[in-house]
């Protein structure tokens, strides 16, 4: 009886370790390191480490400390609006560099799809800004082939 319990615990530990390794590889493959938090949030709370992947139509955020397969948050490229930018303050400086930026995002018209803040380095901010600016205009429509 005890042998089976020990075997079950060992197998569970191996499965958990495999899940953690899979998630770390997925986050590393996803690409660009950022911090993300949903708003509203208290002054210095809610920040989560992860990585983003810039897709054709969406920004996929992979939280570092999650075992969820796939992105933790997916934000539609057409609906992301940058509504503010600031430097990290207070205890945010413990997890970010002073030259980093905190970008406030509204999803959809007037933030009805949610609001987020992303903490990122200047280089990542430039890449994010370029990705946003390169999206198709809202009025762009596909025309049927003749």
N, C-alpha and C positions, 0 to 999 in steps of 0.2 A: 504493500500500500504506500509506504513512504517513498519507495523508489519511483513509483509513478508520479507522485506529487513533485519530487525533485526534477524528474524528466520534464514534466509540464512547465515548471518554473523556468528551467533552462531554455526550453523551446520558446516560451513567451519572451524571455530576455533577448534571444536571438532575433525574433521577429521585430521587437521594438527597436533593437539596434539597426536592423536592416531598414526599417522605416525611417529612422533618423538619418542614416547615411544616404538613402534615396532623396530625402528632402534637401539635405545639404548639397548634394550634387545638382539637384534641380534648380536650387537658388543660385548656385555658382554659375550654372549654364545660362540662367535667365539674364545675367549681365550686370547692369549698372546698380551699384549699391546706393540706397537711399534710406531715409527714415520717413515713416508715414504715420499720421494719426488722423482719426475721424474727429470732426468738430460737431458740436461744442465739446471742449475738453478743458479741464482745469489748467492753470498756468503752465505747469511743467509735466503734466501727466499724459499718458496715452501714446507716447512715441514707441514705435515698433521698428526694429531693424529688419531689412529685407533687400530685395533687388527688384528692379523693374525691367521689363522687356518691351521695347517699342514695336508694336505690330502695325500692320497696315491700317486697321480700323480701331484699335484699342490699346490702352496701356495696361499691361498685366503686372500686378504687384505680387511677389512671392514673399510671404512673411518667413523670416529665418526660423523662428521657433514654432512652426506649425507642421503637423504631419499630414495635412490635407493634400491630396493629390491635385495638382493644378494650381492656378493662381488664387490667392486669398481675396484679392480685389481686382476687378476688371473695370476700367473706366473708358467709356466711349470717346474716341478722339474728336468726334464732331461736337460732343457736348461739354468738353472741358473748357472752362474759362479761367484764366489767371486773374484773380481779383486783388491780389496784394503780394507784397514782398517785404521781408524784414530780415534783420540780422538775429541770430539766436541771442536770447537773454536769460538771465538767471541761471538756474541749474541746467538749462539746455546746453550751456557751454561745457558741461561735463561729458556730453555725448556727441557734441559737434565742435568743429573748429571755429574760431572767431570770424574767419573769412567766408564761412559757409552761408548759404541763403535758406530762408524758410519761405516757401511759396504757398500762398493760400489759393486753393482751387474751389470753384463752384461748378457743380455738375448740372447741366441743364440751365434753363432760364431762371435767373435769380436764385440759383442753388437748390431748386426743388428736388433734384436728384441726389443731394447730399453735399457736404462741404468737407474738404480735407486740407491738411497741411503736409507739405513734403520738405524735409530737410536734405540739402544736397550741396555738394562742392560747387565752386564756380564753373568748372568744366562740365559737370553734369547738368548744371542749370542752363548753360549754353546749348547743350545737346537737346535738352527738353524743350527749350524755347524754339529751337529750329524745327523740331518734330511737330510742335503745335502749329507754327507758322506755315509749314509745308502742306498742311491738310487742304482738301478741296474746299472752295467757298461753299457756304450754306446753300446758295442758289444753284450750284452746279447739279445738273441732272444728266442722267444717261439718256441718250437719244436712241430710239430703236434703229436697228440696222435696216438699211433699205432693201 
